[in-house]
């Protein structure tokens, strides 16, 4: 078997050469992306941290009522936020929510249009499928390497790694929702003189809305699962105390911060769960 290993395919060297070329020639583009994302992160963080915590709690409870119309879920969200305040993890939770909301803005803003385009162009989706599979199956730690190379340390590389990992979910679910629109509905819209744009906005998107909302839910859940990994590249949030607990073998800190992440995940899932 030595002859096989002696002629190793240069996967690693090729990837390094590509990243080195991109870093040397596309630095201005990466700086512009970093500036835009940093501005978005700062704006969201300011909105979450400037008001009194109880005002933010009241806003989230009101949003839960507007989305679910169930007082039991609103009460659960209220208890969850009060528990976070009781444990002293408010700032870390707001930082993690900033990363999650930023990832949602980018992923839904990019993923939904791509999903719509793929639903109307089967060849495009066939070409995208292996790329989406690669994005979902490649170990998430691998995303941190180019993120650090191109964007340094901080919240931006954490956001970039999160977006790469999460983006396939809204693309696939939007594609599923739009492509599964019943043919009789489309034919009826066409018979009444609807243009392709009108079919999209008045037939396909309303029919696909539950799937798109499920994509938003998955985007939030997957983004939350990345908070610990994002902390390894300098992103603030609930991942920082988890990493600190791991480094110091601090069981108390690890269970506290880990349980807060679970509480946040449950609250966000109940808030955005699509009702059948």
N, C-alpha and C positions, 0 to 999 in steps of 0.2 A: 504493500500500500504506500510505500515511500514515494513512488513515482507520481501518485495522485497528489500528495501534499506538497511535492516539490513544484508543482505547477498550479499553485493556489490562485484562484481568481481574485484580483485586487479590489475587493469590495470596499474594505476600509480605506485604502489609499485613494481610491476614486472619490469616495465621499469626502475625505479630507481635502482633496484637490478642489472639489466643487465648492466646499464651504470657504476655503481660503480665497478662491476667485471671487465669490460673492462678497466676502468681507472686504476685499480690496477694491472692488469696482462698484459695489452697490451700497456703499456706506451712507451716502446721502439719503437714499430711500429708506434705509433702516432707521436713520436718525429722525426722519419725518414721521415714520410710523410710531417710533418711541415717543416723540413729542405729543402726537395726537392722543395716544393711549394714556400717557401720563396726565394730560389735561383732563381727559374723561374720568380717570381714576380719582384725581384730586377733586373734581366737581362732585362726584357721587359721594366721596368720603366726607366732603364739607357738608353736604345735605344731611348725612346721617349722624355726624358727630356734633354739629353746631347746636341744634335744638336740644332741649332737655330730654333725657331718656324717656320720660313718661309720655312726652309728645310723640316720639317715634313709636312707642308701644301703642298708643291710641290710634295712630295712622295705620299701623299694620293690622290692628283689630278691625278698624273700619274697612280696610281693603279686603280682609277675610270675609266680613259680612257681605260686602258688595259682590264677591265672587261666589260664595257658598250659600249664603242665606240660612245658616244654621248656627244657633247660639252656642251649641256645644263645641263646635270647632273654634269659634271666637274665644270662648272661655279657655280652651286648651292652649291657643296661641298666647293669650294673656298670661296664663300660668307659666308657659315656657319662657317668655321674656322676663317675668318676675324672678324665675329661678336663675336665669343668666345674670340678672342684676345682683341677686343674693350671693352668687358665687364669685362675683367680682370680675367677670369676663366680658363686660359690656364693650369696651374699646376693641378687644380682639374680635368680638363677634361682628361689630360694625365694619372692621377691616376685611373680614372674610366675606361679609355680605357685599362689600364694595367690589371685591374680586369676582364674586358670583354674578352680580348685576352687570359688571363690565363685560364678562364673558357672554352673558345673555344678549347684550346689545350687539356685540360683534358676531356671535354665532347665528342669531336669528336674522340679523341684517344681511349676512352673507349666505347662510344656509337655506333660508326660505326661497330667495330668488333662484339659487342653483337647483333646488328641488323642483321648483316649477318648470324651469328650463329642461331638466332631465325628464320630467313627466311628459313633456311634449316632444322630446327627441330621444327615442329609445337608444339610438347609437351613442348619444352622449352619456346616458346612464350606464350603458355597457362599458364604456371607457372609464367612467368614474368608479365603478364598483371595485376593481382591484385596488385603486388608490384609497378608497374609503376603508376597505378591509385592512390595508397596511396601516392606516392612521389609527384604527381601533385596536389592532393586535400588537403593534410595536410596543415594547415596554416603555412605560411613561418616563422612566428615568432617562431614556435615550433622547427625548425631546429637550431635556434640560441642557444638553451639551451645545447644540446650535443656538438655543435661546441665550445662553451665557456669552457665546462667541459674538453674536450680533447685537445684543442689548445689554450686556453687563449684568449687574446684580440689582435686585429690587423687585417692585411689583410688576413691572412691564414684562420681564422674562417669565415670571410666574403666570401672567395673563396669556402670553403667547403659547406657552406649553399647555395651558388649560384649553385654549381655543383649538389647538391642533387635535387634542384628545377628544374634545366634545363635539366638534363641528359635524362629524358624520351623522350624529343622531338627528338634528333638525333636517339635514338633507334627506336622509332616508325616509323619515316620517312624513315630510312634506311631499316627497315623491309618491309615497304610498297613498296619501290622502287624495292628491290631485289625480293620479292615474287610475284610481278606483271609482272616479265619478261615473255613475251609470250612463251608458250610451244613450238611452231614451231621453234623459234630461238634456244632454248635449244636442241631440237631434231636435228636440222640441224648441230649445233656445235658438238654434239655427233656423228652424222653420218660421219663427216669429221675427226673423231679421236681425238677430243679435250678431254683432261683430265679434271677432276673436277676443278682443279686449273685454267686451261686455260678458262674454261667456266665462272668461277667467274670473272677473270680479263679482259677477252676480250668480254664477252657478258653481264653478269649480272650487273657488276659495271658501264660500259658505259651506259646501259639502265637506271640504277637507279640514274645516276649522277644528273639529275634535282631534284629528291627528296632529295638526300643527300645535295645538295646546299640549298634547302629549309630548311632542318634541320639545316644547319649552320646559315642561316638567322634567324630562330626561336631561336637558341641558343644565338645569339647576342642580339636579342630584349628582350628575357627573362632575360638575364644577366643584361642588362641595367635597367630593371625594378626592379632589386634587389639592386641597388646602395644605395638607401635610407635605406633599411633594413640592408644592410651590414654595414652602418655607425653606427648603434646602437651597434655593437660589436667592434668598433675601426677601421674599414676599412676607409682609406682615399678616397677622391674623391668628386664627386658632391653631394653625399648624406650628407656630413658634413654640408655645408651651409643650406641645407633644414632642417635638424634636429635643427641646431642653430636657424633658423628663427622660427621654430615651438615652441621652448623653450622660445624664447624672444618675440613672437608674432610680428615679424618683417615682415610686408607685402612686403616691397621693396625687402629685401633679398630673401624672399620666391619666389616671382615672377621671380626675376632675375635667381636664380639657377634652378628653375623649368623650365623656358623657355630654358635655356641652355641644360637641359636634353632632351627636346623635339627636339631641333635643332640637337643634336648628334644622336638621334634616327632616325630622318628623313634622315640625311646624310648616316648613316650606312645602312639603309634600301634601299636607292636608289643605293648605291654602289654595294650591293650584291643581288639585286633583280634578280631573274632568268627570263631571257627573253624567251618568248614562240616563 
